[in-house]
Amino acid sequence: MKIYILSLAVGLLVGVLYYLLNVKSPAPPLVALTGLLGMVIGEQLIPWIKSVFM
């Protein structure tokens, strides 16, 4: 979990730097990122449910 928090913090820092330097972010649109988040959650959800109920 610690690595995820560190990754989020670094991403936020880079986002702030991009804003301050007025650089256009190369990241995909928010809709695509939301879809990727859903894929990651879905991938982790089934093993987690199996570990809780079995």
C-alpha distance matrix in Angstrom:
0.0 3.8 5.5 5.3 6.6 8.8 10.0 10.9 12.6 14.5 15.5 16.8 18.7 20.3 21.3 23.0 24.7 26.0 27.3 29.0 30.5 31.6 30.1 29.7 26.1 26.2 23.3 24.5 25.5 23.3 24.5 23.4 19.9 19.8 21.0 18.4 15.7 17.7 17.9 14.2 14.0 17.2 16.1 13.2 15.4 18.2 16.4 14.6 18.0 19.7 17.6 18.2 21.9 23.0
3.8 0.0 3.8 5.4 5.3 6.2 8.6 10.0 10.6 12.4 14.2 15.4 16.6 18.5 20.0 21.3 22.7 24.4 25.9 27.1 28.7 30.1 28.8 28.8 25.4 25.7 23.3 25.1 26.3 24.2 26.0 24.8 21.1 21.6 23.1 20.3 17.8 20.4 20.6 17.0 17.1 20.5 19.4 16.7 19.1 21.9 20.1 18.3 21.8 23.4 21.2 21.9 25.6 26.5
5.5 3.8 0.0 3.8 5.5 5.0 6.0 8.6 9.8 10.5 12.1 14.2 15.2 16.4 18.2 20.0 21.0 22.4 24.3 25.7 26.8 28.2 26.5 26.4 22.9 22.8 20.5 22.4 24.0 22.4 24.2 22.6 19.0 20.0 21.3 18.1 16.2 19.1 18.9 15.2 16.2 19.5 18.0 16.0 18.8 21.5 19.9 18.8 22.4 23.8 22.0 23.1 26.7 27.4
5.3 5.4 3.8 0.0 3.8 5.4 5.0 6.1 8.6 9.9 10.4 12.2 14.2 15.3 16.3 18.4 20.0 20.9 22.5 24.3 25.6 26.6 24.9 24.4 20.9 20.9 18.2 19.7 21.0 19.0 20.7 19.4 15.8 16.4 18.0 15.1 12.8 15.7 16.0 12.5 13.2 16.7 15.8 14.0 16.5 19.6 18.5 17.2 20.6 22.5 21.1 21.9 25.4 26.6
6.6 5.3 5.5 3.8 0.0 3.8 5.4 5.1 6.1 8.6 9.8 10.5 12.3 14.3 15.2 16.5 18.4 19.9 21.1 22.6 24.3 25.4 24.3 24.2 21.0 21.7 19.1 21.0 21.8 19.6 21.8 21.0 17.2 17.7 19.9 17.4 14.9 17.9 18.7 15.5 15.7 19.4 19.0 17.0 19.1 22.4 21.4 19.7 22.8 25.0 23.4 23.8 27.3 28.8
8.8 6.2 5.0 5.4 3.8 0.0 3.8 5.4 5.1 6.2 8.5 9.9 10.5 12.3 14.1 15.4 16.5 18.3 20.0 21.1 22.5 24.1 22.8 23.1 19.9 20.6 18.6 21.0 22.4 20.7 23.2 22.1 18.4 19.6 21.6 18.8 16.9 20.2 20.7 17.4 18.4 21.9 21.1 19.3 21.9 25.0 23.8 22.5 25.8 27.7 26.0 26.8 30.4 31.5
10.0 8.6 6.0 5.0 5.4 3.8 0.0 3.8 5.5 5.2 6.1 8.6 9.9 10.6 12.2 14.3 15.4 16.4 18.4 20.0 21.0 22.2 20.5 20.4 17.0 17.3 15.1 17.4 19.1 17.7 20.1 18.6 15.1 16.7 18.5 15.6 14.1 17.7 17.9 14.9 16.4 19.8 19.0 17.9 20.6 23.7 22.8 21.9 25.2 27.1 25.9 26.8 30.2 31.4
10.9 10.0 8.6 6.1 5.1 5.4 3.8 0.0 3.8 5.5 5.0 6.1 8.6 9.9 10.4 12.3 14.2 15.2 16.5 18.4 19.9 20.7 19.5 19.2 15.9 16.8 14.3 16.4 17.3 15.4 18.0 17.2 13.5 14.7 17.2 14.8 12.9 16.4 17.4 14.8 15.7 19.3 19.2 18.1 20.3 23.7 23.4 22.0 25.0 27.4 26.4 26.8 30.1 31.7
12.6 10.6 9.8 8.6 6.1 5.1 5.5 3.8 0.0 3.8 5.4 5.1 6.2 8.7 9.8 10.6 12.4 14.3 15.4 16.6 18.4 19.8 19.0 19.4 16.6 18.0 16.2 18.7 19.6 17.9 20.9 20.3 16.7 18.0 20.7 18.5 16.6 20.1 21.2 18.6 19.4 23.1 22.9 21.6 23.8 27.2 26.7 25.1 28.2 30.5 29.2 29.5 33.0 34.6
14.5 12.4 10.5 9.9 8.6 6.2 5.2 5.5 3.8 0.0 3.8 5.4 5.0 6.2 8.5 9.9 10.5 12.2 14.2 15.3 16.3 18.0 16.8 17.4 14.6 15.8 14.5 17.5 19.0 18.0 21.1 20.1 16.7 18.7 21.1 18.6 17.4 21.1 21.7 19.2 20.7 24.2 23.7 22.8 25.3 28.5 27.9 26.9 30.0 32.1 31.0 31.7 35.1 36.4
15.5 14.2 12.1 10.4 9.8 8.5 6.1 5.0 5.4 3.8 0.0 3.8 5.4 5.1 6.1 8.7 9.9 10.5 12.3 14.3 15.3 16.2 14.6 14.6 11.5 12.7 11.0 13.9 15.2 14.3 17.4 16.5 13.2 15.4 17.9 15.6 14.7 18.5 19.3 17.2 18.9 22.2 22.1 21.6 24.0 27.3 27.1 26.2 29.2 31.4 30.7 31.4 34.6 36.1
16.8 15.4 14.2 12.2 10.5 9.9 8.6 6.1 5.1 5.4 3.8 0.0 3.8 5.4 5.0 6.2 8.6 9.8 10.6 12.3 14.2 15.1 14.4 14.7 12.1 14.3 12.7 15.4 15.9 14.5 17.9 17.8 14.5 16.2 19.2 17.5 16.2 19.8 21.2 19.3 20.4 23.9 24.2 23.5 25.5 29.0 29.1 27.7 30.5 33.0 32.2 32.5 35.7 37.5
18.7 16.6 15.2 14.2 12.3 10.5 9.9 8.6 6.2 5.0 5.4 3.8 0.0 3.8 5.4 5.2 6.3 8.7 9.9 10.6 12.3 14.0 13.6 14.8 12.8 15.1 14.4 17.6 18.5 17.6 21.2 20.8 17.7 19.7 22.6 20.7 19.6 23.3 24.4 22.4 23.7 27.2 27.2 26.5 28.7 32.1 31.9 30.6 33.5 36.0 34.9 35.3 38.7 40.3
20.3 18.5 16.4 15.3 14.3 12.3 10.6 9.9 8.7 6.2 5.1 5.4 3.8 0.0 3.8 5.4 5.0 6.1 8.6 9.8 10.4 11.9 10.6 11.8 9.6 11.6 11.5 15.0 16.4 16.3 19.8 19.1 16.3 18.9 21.5 19.5 19.1 22.9 23.7 22.0 23.8 27.0 26.9 26.6 29.0 32.3 32.2 31.4 34.3 36.6 35.8 36.5 39.7 41.2
21.3 20.0 18.2 16.3 15.2 14.1 12.2 10.4 9.8 8.5 6.1 5.0 5.4 3.8 0.0 3.8 5.4 5.1 6.2 8.7 9.9 10.3 9.5 9.9 7.8 10.7 10.0 13.2 13.8 13.5 17.2 17.0 14.5 16.8 19.7 18.3 17.9 21.5 22.7 21.5 23.0 26.1 26.5 26.5 28.5 31.9 32.2 31.3 33.9 36.4 36.0 36.4 39.4 41.2
23.0 21.3 20.0 18.4 16.5 15.4 14.3 12.3 10.6 9.9 8.7 6.2 5.2 5.4 3.8 0.0 3.8 5.4 5.1 6.2 8.6 9.7 10.1 11.6 10.6 13.9 13.7 16.7 16.9 16.4 20.2 20.4 17.9 19.9 23.0 21.8 21.1 24.6 26.1 24.7 25.9 29.2 29.7 29.4 31.3 34.8 35.0 33.8 36.4 39.1 38.4 38.6 41.7 43.6
24.7 22.7 21.0 20.0 18.4 16.5 15.4 14.2 12.4 10.5 9.9 8.6 6.3 5.0 5.4 3.8 0.0 3.8 5.3 5.1 6.0 8.3 8.4 10.8 10.3 13.3 14.1 17.5 18.4 18.5 22.3 22.1 19.7 22.2 25.0 23.5 23.2 26.8 27.9 26.5 28.1 31.3 31.5 31.3 33.5 36.9 36.9 36.0 38.8 41.2 40.5 40.9 44.1 45.8
26.0 24.4 22.4 20.9 19.9 18.3 16.4 15.2 14.3 12.2 10.5 9.8 8.7 6.1 5.1 5.4 3.8 0.0 3.8 5.6 5.2 5.8 5.0 7.0 6.8 10.1 11.3 14.6 15.5 16.2 19.9 19.6 17.8 20.5 23.1 21.9 22.1 25.6 26.6 25.6 27.5 30.4 30.7 31.0 33.1 36.4 36.7 36.0 38.6 41.1 40.7 41.3 44.3 46.0
27.3 25.9 24.3 22.5 21.1 20.0 18.4 16.5 15.4 14.2 12.3 10.6 9.9 8.6 6.2 5.1 5.3 3.8 0.0 3.8 5.5 4.9 6.3 8.0 8.6 12.4 13.1 15.9 15.9 16.2 19.9 20.4 18.6 20.9 23.8 23.1 23.0 26.3 27.8 27.0 28.5 31.4 32.1 32.3 34.1 37.5 38.1 37.1 39.5 42.2 41.9 42.1 45.1 47.1
29.0 27.1 25.7 24.3 22.6 21.1 20.0 18.4 16.6 15.3 14.3 12.3 10.6 9.8 8.7 6.2 5.1 5.6 3.8 0.0 3.8 5.4 7.9 10.7 11.7 15.3 16.4 19.5 19.6 19.9 23.7 24.1 22.2 24.5 27.4 26.5 26.3 29.7 31.1 30.1 31.5 34.6 35.2 35.2 37.1 40.5 40.9 39.8 42.3 45.0 44.4 44.6 47.8 49.7
30.5 28.7 26.8 25.6 24.3 22.5 21.0 19.9 18.4 16.3 15.3 14.2 12.3 10.4 9.9 8.6 6.0 5.2 5.5 3.8 0.0 3.8 5.5 9.1 10.7 13.9 15.8 19.0 19.7 20.7 24.3 24.3 22.7 25.4 28.0 27.0 27.2 30.7 31.7 30.8 32.7 35.6 35.9 36.1 38.3 41.5 41.9 41.1 43.8 46.2 45.8 46.3 49.3 51.0
31.6 30.1 28.2 26.6 25.4 24.1 22.2 20.7 19.8 18.0 16.2 15.1 14.0 11.9 10.3 9.7 8.3 5.8 4.9 5.4 3.8 0.0 3.8 6.6 9.2 12.5 14.5 17.2 17.4 18.6 22.1 22.4 21.3 23.9 26.4 25.9 26.3 29.5 30.7 30.3 32.1 34.8 35.4 35.9 37.8 41.1 41.8 41.1 43.5 46.1 45.9 46.3 49.2 51.0
30.1 28.8 26.5 24.9 24.3 22.8 20.5 19.5 19.0 16.8 14.6 14.4 13.6 10.6 9.5 10.1 8.4 5.0 6.3 7.9 5.5 3.8 0.0 3.8 6.2 9.1 11.6 14.4 15.3 17.0 20.4 20.1 19.1 22.1 24.3 23.4 24.3 27.5 28.4 28.0 30.1 32.6 33.0 33.7 35.9 38.9 39.6 39.2 41.7 44.0 44.0 44.7 47.5 49.1
29.7 28.8 26.4 24.4 24.2 23.1 20.4 19.2 19.4 17.4 14.6 14.7 14.8 11.8 9.9 11.6 10.8 7.0 8.0 10.7 9.1 6.6 3.8 0.0 3.8 6.5 8.9 11.2 11.9 14.0 17.1 16.8 16.4 19.4 21.3 20.8 22.0 25.0 25.8 25.8 28.0 30.2 30.7 31.8 33.8 36.8 37.7 37.4 39.7 42.1 42.4 43.0 45.7 47.4
26.1 25.4 22.9 20.9 21.0 19.9 17.0 15.9 16.6 14.6 11.5 12.1 12.8 9.6 7.8 10.6 10.3 6.8 8.6 11.7 10.7 9.2 6.2 3.8 0.0 3.8 5.4 8.3 9.7 11.6 14.8 14.0 13.1 16.3 18.2 17.3 18.5 21.6 22.3 22.1 24.4 26.7 27.1 28.1 30.2 33.1 33.9 33.7 36.1 38.4 38.6 39.4 42.1 43.7
26.2 25.7 22.8 20.9 21.7 20.6 17.3 16.8 18.0 15.8 12.7 14.3 15.1 11.6 10.7 13.9 13.3 10.1 12.4 15.3 13.9 12.5 9.1 6.5 3.8 0.0 3.8 6.6 9.2 11.8 14.3 12.7 12.3 15.9 17.0 15.8 17.6 20.6 20.7 20.8 23.5 25.4 25.5 26.9 29.2 31.8 32.6 32.8 35.2 37.3 37.7 38.7 41.2 42.6
23.3 23.3 20.5 18.2 19.1 18.6 15.1 14.3 16.2 14.5 11.0 12.7 14.4 11.5 10.0 13.7 14.1 11.3 13.1 16.4 15.8 14.5 11.6 8.9 5.4 3.8 0.0 3.8 6.6 8.5 11.1 9.4 8.5 12.1 13.4 12.2 13.9 16.9 17.2 17.3 19.8 21.8 22.0 23.4 25.5 28.3 29.2 29.3 31.6 33.8 34.2 35.2 37.6 39.1
24.5 25.1 22.4 19.7 21.0 21.0 17.4 16.4 18.7 17.5 13.9 15.4 17.6 15.0 13.2 16.7 17.5 14.6 15.9 19.5 19.0 17.2 14.4 11.2 8.3 6.6 3.8 0.0 3.8 6.6 8.1 6.2 6.7 10.1 10.8 10.4 12.6 15.0 15.3 16.3 18.7 20.1 20.8 22.6 24.4 26.9 28.3 28.6 30.5 32.7 33.6 34.4 36.6 38.2
25.5 26.3 24.0 21.0 21.8 22.4 19.1 17.3 19.6 19.0 15.2 15.9 18.5 16.4 13.8 16.9 18.4 15.5 15.9 19.6 19.7 17.4 15.3 11.9 9.7 9.2 6.6 3.8 0.0 3.8 5.4 5.5 6.6 8.8 10.2 11.0 12.7 14.6 15.8 17.1 18.8 20.3 21.6 23.3 24.5 27.2 29.0 29.0 30.5 33.1 34.1 34.5 36.6 38.5
23.3 24.2 22.4 19.0 19.6 20.7 17.7 15.4 17.9 18.0 14.3 14.5 17.6 16.3 13.5 16.4 18.5 16.2 16.2 19.9 20.7 18.6 17.0 14.0 11.6 11.8 8.5 6.6 3.8 0.0 3.8 5.4 5.0 6.1 8.6 9.8 10.4 12.3 14.2 15.3 16.4 18.2 19.9 21.2 22.1 25.1 26.9 26.5 27.9 30.7 31.6 31.8 33.9 36.0
24.5 26.0 24.2 20.7 21.8 23.2 20.1 18.0 20.9 21.1 17.4 17.9 21.2 19.8 17.2 20.2 22.3 19.9 19.9 23.7 24.3 22.1 20.4 17.1 14.8 14.3 11.1 8.1 5.4 3.8 0.0 3.8 5.5 5.1 6.3 8.8 9.9 10.7 12.6 14.5 15.4 16.5 18.5 20.3 20.8 23.5 25.7 25.6 26.6 29.3 30.7 30.9 32.6 34.7
23.4 24.8 22.6 19.4 21.0 22.1 18.6 17.2 20.3 20.1 16.5 17.8 20.8 19.1 17.0 20.4 22.1 19.6 20.4 24.1 24.3 22.4 20.1 16.8 14.0 12.7 9.4 6.2 5.5 5.4 3.8 0.0 3.8 5.4 5.0 6.3 8.7 9.9 10.6 12.6 14.3 15.2 16.6 18.7 19.8 22.2 24.2 24.5 25.8 28.2 29.5 30.2 31.9 33.7
19.9 21.1 19.0 15.8 17.2 18.4 15.1 13.5 16.7 16.7 13.2 14.5 17.7 16.3 14.5 17.9 19.7 17.8 18.6 22.2 22.7 21.3 19.1 16.4 13.1 12.3 8.5 6.7 6.6 5.0 5.5 3.8 0.0 3.8 5.3 5.0 6.2 8.6 9.8 10.6 12.3 14.1 15.3 16.8 18.1 20.9 22.5 22.5 24.1 26.6 27.5 28.1 30.2 32.1
19.8 21.6 20.0 16.4 17.7 19.6 16.7 14.7 18.0 18.7 15.4 16.2 19.7 18.9 16.8 19.9 22.2 20.5 20.9 24.5 25.4 23.9 22.1 19.4 16.3 15.9 12.1 10.1 8.8 6.1 5.1 5.4 3.8 0.0 3.8 5.4 5.0 6.3 8.7 10.0 10.6 12.2 14.2 15.5 16.1 19.1 21.1 20.7 21.9 24.8 25.8 26.0 27.9 30.1
21.0 23.1 21.3 18.0 19.9 21.6 18.5 17.2 20.7 21.1 17.9 19.2 22.6 21.5 19.7 23.0 25.0 23.1 23.8 27.4 28.0 26.4 24.3 21.3 18.2 17.0 13.4 10.8 10.2 8.6 6.3 5.0 5.3 3.8 0.0 3.8 5.4 5.0 6.3 8.8 9.9 10.4 12.3 14.5 15.1 17.4 19.7 19.9 21.0 23.4 24.9 25.5 27.1 28.9
18.4 20.3 18.1 15.1 17.4 18.8 15.6 14.8 18.5 18.6 15.6 17.5 20.7 19.5 18.3 21.8 23.5 21.9 23.1 26.5 27.0 25.9 23.4 20.8 17.3 15.8 12.2 10.4 11.0 9.8 8.8 6.3 5.0 5.4 3.8 0.0 3.8 5.3 5.0 6.3 8.6 9.7 10.5 12.6 14.1 16.5 18.1 18.5 20.2 22.4 23.5 24.4 26.3 27.9
15.7 17.8 16.2 12.8 14.9 16.9 14.1 12.9 16.6 17.4 14.7 16.2 19.6 19.1 17.9 21.1 23.2 22.1 23.0 26.3 27.2 26.3 24.3 22.0 18.5 17.6 13.9 12.6 12.7 10.4 9.9 8.7 6.2 5.0 5.4 3.8 0.0 3.8 5.4 5.2 6.2 8.5 9.9 10.8 12.0 15.0 16.6 16.3 18.0 20.6 21.4 21.9 24.1 25.9
17.7 20.4 19.1 15.7 17.9 20.2 17.7 16.4 20.1 21.1 18.5 19.8 23.3 22.9 21.5 24.6 26.8 25.6 26.3 29.7 30.7 29.5 27.5 25.0 21.6 20.6 16.9 15.0 14.6 12.3 10.7 9.9 8.6 6.3 5.0 5.3 3.8 0.0 3.8 5.5 5.1 6.0 8.5 10.0 10.2 12.9 15.1 15.0 16.0 18.7 20.1 20.4 22.1 24.1
17.9 20.6 18.9 16.0 18.7 20.7 17.9 17.4 21.2 21.7 19.3 21.2 24.4 23.7 22.7 26.1 27.9 26.6 27.8 31.1 31.7 30.7 28.4 25.8 22.3 20.7 17.2 15.3 15.8 14.2 12.6 10.6 9.8 8.7 6.3 5.0 5.4 3.8 0.0 3.8 5.5 5.1 6.1 8.7 9.8 11.7 13.7 14.5 15.8 17.8 19.3 20.4 21.9 23.4
14.2 17.0 15.2 12.5 15.5 17.4 14.9 14.8 18.6 19.2 17.2 19.3 22.4 22.0 21.5 24.7 26.5 25.6 27.0 30.1 30.8 30.3 28.0 25.8 22.1 20.8 17.3 16.3 17.1 15.3 14.5 12.6 10.6 10.0 8.8 6.3 5.2 5.5 3.8 0.0 3.8 5.4 5.1 6.4 8.6 11.0 12.1 12.5 14.6 16.5 17.4 18.6 20.7 22.0
14.0 17.1 16.2 13.2 15.7 18.4 16.4 15.7 19.4 20.7 18.9 20.4 23.7 23.8 23.0 25.9 28.1 27.5 28.5 31.5 32.7 32.1 30.1 28.0 24.4 23.5 19.8 18.7 18.8 16.4 15.4 14.3 12.3 10.6 9.9 8.6 6.2 5.1 5.5 3.8 0.0 3.8 5.4 5.2 5.9 9.1 10.7 10.2 11.9 14.4 15.3 15.9 18.0 19.8
17.2 20.5 19.5 16.7 19.4 21.9 19.8 19.3 23.1 24.2 22.2 23.9 27.2 27.0 26.1 29.2 31.3 30.4 31.4 34.6 35.6 34.8 32.6 30.2 26.7 25.4 21.8 20.1 20.3 18.2 16.5 15.2 14.1 12.2 10.4 9.7 8.5 6.0 5.1 5.4 3.8 0.0 3.8 5.5 5.1 7.0 9.5 10.1 10.9 13.0 14.8 15.6 16.9 18.6
16.1 19.4 18.0 15.8 19.0 21.1 19.0 19.2 22.9 23.7 22.1 24.2 27.2 26.9 26.5 29.7 31.5 30.7 32.1 35.2 35.9 35.4 33.0 30.7 27.1 25.5 22.0 20.8 21.6 19.9 18.5 16.6 15.3 14.2 12.3 10.5 9.9 8.5 6.1 5.1 5.4 3.8 0.0 3.8 5.7 6.7 7.9 9.4 11.1 12.3 13.8 15.5 17.0 17.9
13.2 16.7 16.0 14.0 17.0 19.3 17.9 18.1 21.6 22.8 21.6 23.5 26.5 26.6 26.5 29.4 31.3 31.0 32.3 35.2 36.1 35.9 33.7 31.8 28.1 26.9 23.4 22.6 23.3 21.2 20.3 18.7 16.8 15.5 14.5 12.6 10.8 10.0 8.7 6.4 5.2 5.5 3.8 0.0 3.8 5.9 5.9 6.3 8.8 10.4 11.0 12.5 14.7 15.7
15.4 19.1 18.8 16.5 19.1 21.9 20.6 20.3 23.8 25.3 24.0 25.5 28.7 29.0 28.5 31.3 33.5 33.1 34.1 37.1 38.3 37.8 35.9 33.8 30.2 29.2 25.5 24.4 24.5 22.1 20.8 19.8 18.1 16.1 15.1 14.1 12.0 10.2 9.8 8.6 5.9 5.1 5.7 3.8 0.0 3.8 5.7 5.2 6.1 8.6 10.0 10.6 12.3 14.0
18.2 21.9 21.5 19.6 22.4 25.0 23.7 23.7 27.2 28.5 27.3 29.0 32.1 32.3 31.9 34.8 36.9 36.4 37.5 40.5 41.5 41.1 38.9 36.8 33.1 31.8 28.3 26.9 27.2 25.1 23.5 22.2 20.9 19.1 17.4 16.5 15.0 12.9 11.7 11.0 9.1 7.0 6.7 5.9 3.8 0.0 3.8 5.4 5.1 6.2 8.7 10.0 10.7 11.7
16.4 20.1 19.9 18.5 21.4 23.8 22.8 23.4 26.7 27.9 27.1 29.1 31.9 32.2 32.2 35.0 36.9 36.7 38.1 40.9 41.9 41.8 39.6 37.7 33.9 32.6 29.2 28.3 29.0 26.9 25.7 24.2 22.5 21.1 19.7 18.1 16.6 15.1 13.7 12.1 10.7 9.5 7.9 5.9 5.7 3.8 0.0 3.8 5.5 5.0 6.2 8.7 10.1 10.3
14.6 18.3 18.8 17.2 19.7 22.5 21.9 22.0 25.1 26.9 26.2 27.7 30.6 31.4 31.3 33.8 36.0 36.0 37.1 39.8 41.1 41.1 39.2 37.4 33.7 32.8 29.3 28.6 29.0 26.5 25.6 24.5 22.5 20.7 19.9 18.5 16.3 15.0 14.5 12.5 10.2 10.1 9.4 6.3 5.2 5.4 3.8 0.0 3.8 5.4 5.1 6.2 8.7 10.0
18.0 21.8 22.4 20.6 22.8 25.8 25.2 25.0 28.2 30.0 29.2 30.5 33.5 34.3 33.9 36.4 38.8 38.6 39.5 42.3 43.8 43.5 41.7 39.7 36.1 35.2 31.6 30.5 30.5 27.9 26.6 25.8 24.1 21.9 21.0 20.2 18.0 16.0 15.8 14.6 11.9 10.9 11.1 8.8 6.1 5.1 5.5 3.8 0.0 3.8 5.5 5.2 6.1 8.3
19.7 23.4 23.8 22.5 25.0 27.7 27.1 27.4 30.5 32.1 31.4 33.0 36.0 36.6 36.4 39.1 41.2 41.1 42.2 45.0 46.2 46.1 44.0 42.1 38.4 37.3 33.8 32.7 33.1 30.7 29.3 28.2 26.6 24.8 23.4 22.4 20.6 18.7 17.8 16.5 14.4 13.0 12.3 10.4 8.6 6.2 5.0 5.4 3.8 0.0 3.8 5.5 5.4 5.6
17.6 21.2 22.0 21.1 23.4 26.0 25.9 26.4 29.2 31.0 30.7 32.2 34.9 35.8 36.0 38.4 40.5 40.7 41.9 44.4 45.8 45.9 44.0 42.4 38.6 37.7 34.2 33.6 34.1 31.6 30.7 29.5 27.5 25.8 24.9 23.5 21.4 20.1 19.3 17.4 15.3 14.8 13.8 11.0 10.0 8.7 6.2 5.1 5.5 3.8 0.0 3.8 5.7 5.5
18.2 21.9 23.1 21.9 23.8 26.8 26.8 26.8 29.5 31.7 31.4 32.5 35.3 36.5 36.4 38.6 40.9 41.3 42.1 44.6 46.3 46.3 44.7 43.0 39.4 38.7 35.2 34.4 34.5 31.8 30.9 30.2 28.1 26.0 25.5 24.4 21.9 20.4 20.4 18.6 15.9 15.6 15.5 12.5 10.6 10.0 8.7 6.2 5.2 5.5 3.8 0.0 3.8 5.9
21.9 25.6 26.7 25.4 27.3 30.4 30.2 30.1 33.0 35.1 34.6 35.7 38.7 39.7 39.4 41.7 44.1 44.3 45.1 47.8 49.3 49.2 47.5 45.7 42.1 41.2 37.6 36.6 36.6 33.9 32.6 31.9 30.2 27.9 27.1 26.3 24.1 22.1 21.9 20.7 18.0 16.9 17.0 14.7 12.3 10.7 10.1 8.7 6.1 5.4 5.7 3.8 0.0 3.8
23.0 26.5 27.4 26.6 28.8 31.5 31.4 31.7 34.6 36.4 36.1 37.5 40.3 41.2 41.2 43.6 45.8 46.0 47.1 49.7 51.0 51.0 49.1 47.4 43.7 42.6 39.1 38.2 38.5 36.0 34.7 33.7 32.1 30.1 28.9 27.9 25.9 24.1 23.4 22.0 19.8 18.6 17.9 15.7 14.0 11.7 10.3 10.0 8.3 5.6 5.5 5.9 3.8 0.0
